Amino acid sequence: MTELKRVAIIGSARIPFARGGTAYADETNLSMLGTVLGAVADKFGLKGEKVDEVIAGAVINHSRDFNLAREALLDAGLSPRTPGTTMQIACGTSLQAALVLAGKIASGQIESGIAAGSDTVSDSPIVFGPKFQHRLLNANSAKSTGQKLGAFKGFSFGELTPVAPSVNEPRTGMSMGQHCELMAREWGISRKDQDALAVASHRNAAAAYDEGFHDDLLVSCAGLVKDNNVRPDANLDKMSTLKPAFDKSSGHGTLTAGNSTPLTDGAAGVLLASEEWAKARGLPILAYLTTGRVAGNDFAHGEGLLMAPTIAVSEMLERAGLGFGDIDYFELHEAFAAQVLCTLKAWKDPAYCKDVLGRDEVLGEIDPAKINIKGSSLAYGHPFAATGARILGVTAKLLSTEVNKKALISVCTAGGMGVAALVESAQ
């Protein structure tokens, strides 16, 4: 059997994240992803060079983006001999892409790869009903003017009513926020604790900016040089004035626009490689991606939609022979403050750990000082497919100056899934 290679994280790049309808209102998934891949190529001297594979994707996409990863890498100036694979696993897309590439690098199938993701809510596809779509298709295939006009026989303007873009779960008809409200109620997560976590995320992100942590991670796009959702002045008094965003009528809603991630546009990418490939090019190794895990749960029948990361993390740590005490940093994606708090509570709940995770003992409690110390999605925003790459890039840089440290990444996704990964310092 071939000995597995270590998977090096060389570095990352991303464009600043922007609230939907603002700085990137005229950008597309392709333009943003191309910008990020171009930045990775520039940063690591890969213009015109062949990378063994680029895996990238978007959650909200158009039919015109039929081969998003391949088109974006060609726009970025990578060698045309670089293949591109487009994939999607909701909010875990780019982290899953990194895990797929890592498996190929570890097994010796490839030596290098870029994992990336892009998403835009500003350029959401507008879909018309099937009757009008069929008319357009028939008109397009018609051979004469009469046949083209005939395709619209009996047309009514009601057919032009568009189907609004939606991220509601197909199996429940509920939005992610509505599902998370149910989770918060089940786990007894207070509004005050959610707001406090959101404030901490903004303050940590603002501090990271002040210390220059993001200086070599960001590349400007459409004139934007900094994430436009970070609020250095965030405080509990301001947070407490916001009204519930998903449960507006019961009087029990706790999720607001402040303790939930905003709809966001953006893109991010991470370069992975074998040690030999990196050393041959004189490239730094920031950290190592050592293992990962993807899990799903039965959210349609009562299990919390965003609780699958509890399973992914538990299974990953069990296979690695590790516990929370072995982890120095926790990078937990903040889709909602309530999601993070539910997850933390579940990991120390004996009944949940036994019945859902199959553990005789609880995973345990995590020191808040180890969680998202540079801020996370509540502050930076959450372009669905880009978040995993953003977090992986931050984690690698965080560990680049550490010796013998480990970090755990956890990302919840739509569809009742979770993606987790372990990263270790290179020193």
Secondary structure, DSSP 8 states (H G I E B T S, - for coil): ------EEEEEEEE---EETTSTTTT--HHHHHHHHHHHHHHHTT-TT---S-EEEE-SS--TT-TTHHHHHHHHHT--TTS-EEE---GGGHHHHHHHHHHHHHHTTS-SEEEEEEEE-STT---EE-HHHHHHHHHHHH-SSHHHHHHTTTT--GGGG-EE------TTT---HHHHHHHHHHHHT--HHHHHHHHHHHHHHHHHHHHTTTTTTTB--BTTB-S-SS--TT--HHHHHT--BSS--SSS----BSSSB--BEEEEEEEEEEEHHHHHHTT----EEEEEEEEEE--GGGTS-TT-HHHHHHHHHHHHHT--GGG-SEEEE--SBHHHHHHHHHHHT-HHHHHHTS--SS------GGGB-TT--HHHH-B-GGGHHHHHHHHHHHHHTT-SS-EEEEEEEETTTEEEEEEEEE--
